Every structure is written in C-alpha cells, then in structure tokens.
C-alpha cells in the first residue's frame, strides 16, 4: 500500500524573471496607492483644523470691522455725552477695546492653524516601506 509520502509531488514550474518583475511592479504600485490613501486620510483632519482656523481669522476680521463701525460710534458718543470726555478720547478708548477683541480672536485662529502637523504616520510608514524594498532588493541581488 502506497502512503502519501511515496507519491511523487507534482513539479511546480519556476516563475520567470519577467513574471517576478511584473508581480513586484504591481505590488509596489499597490503599495504606493495605499500610502497615498493613508496620507489623504491623515491630512484630512489637519485640513479641517486649518479651515476652522482660517474661518476664525475671517470672523475676527468681520467682528473687528463691524464692531468698530457700529458699536464704536455709539460708545464713543456715549462717553463723550455721559462722561464729558473729549470726543477724540472717547473714540480712542473704544478703538483700543475693539482692537483687543479682534486681536484675541485672531490669536485663537492663529493657534488653531499652528496645530496643523505633517502626516507623521504616513511618513513613518513610507520610510519603513522604502527600507523593506531596499532590503529586499539588496537581498535578491546577493543571492544571484
């Protein structure tokens, strides 16, 4: 009775260099696509954060301008009439107060934009991939 060990194993044809190169090219292409997808996913959050920061800059500008025009005139005249200050001093005090509010909003917006960072996971993953490919190429070259 013949056992499994006694049966001849079918010969697996060896792959040609062309087939190996084609497979490696496909693998590298897929790897690049995956790295790009990872970079997009990682950058999306930072882009949203930067957009929010830019929006806060816009809000700071709008509030600074509108507040200066509408409230500034009202408060300046109130200080002039109610406190008896000279008109120029009333306008100066109001302008400084409104610029402080606009500066605060601008500082918050700048802080949000500064939080944007490079895609660290993608950079690390790409470096690891390059190192693995180099190791594979040098290992393949040494076995020839």
Buried (B, 14 or more C-beta within 10 A) or exposed (E): EEEEEEEEEEEEEEEEEEEEEEEBEEEEEEBEEEBEEBBEEBBEEBEEBBEBBEEBBEBBBEBBEEBBEEBBEEBBBEBBEEEEBEEEEBBBBBBEBBBEBBEEBBEBBEEBBEEBEEBEEBEEBBEEBEEEBEEEEEEEEEEE
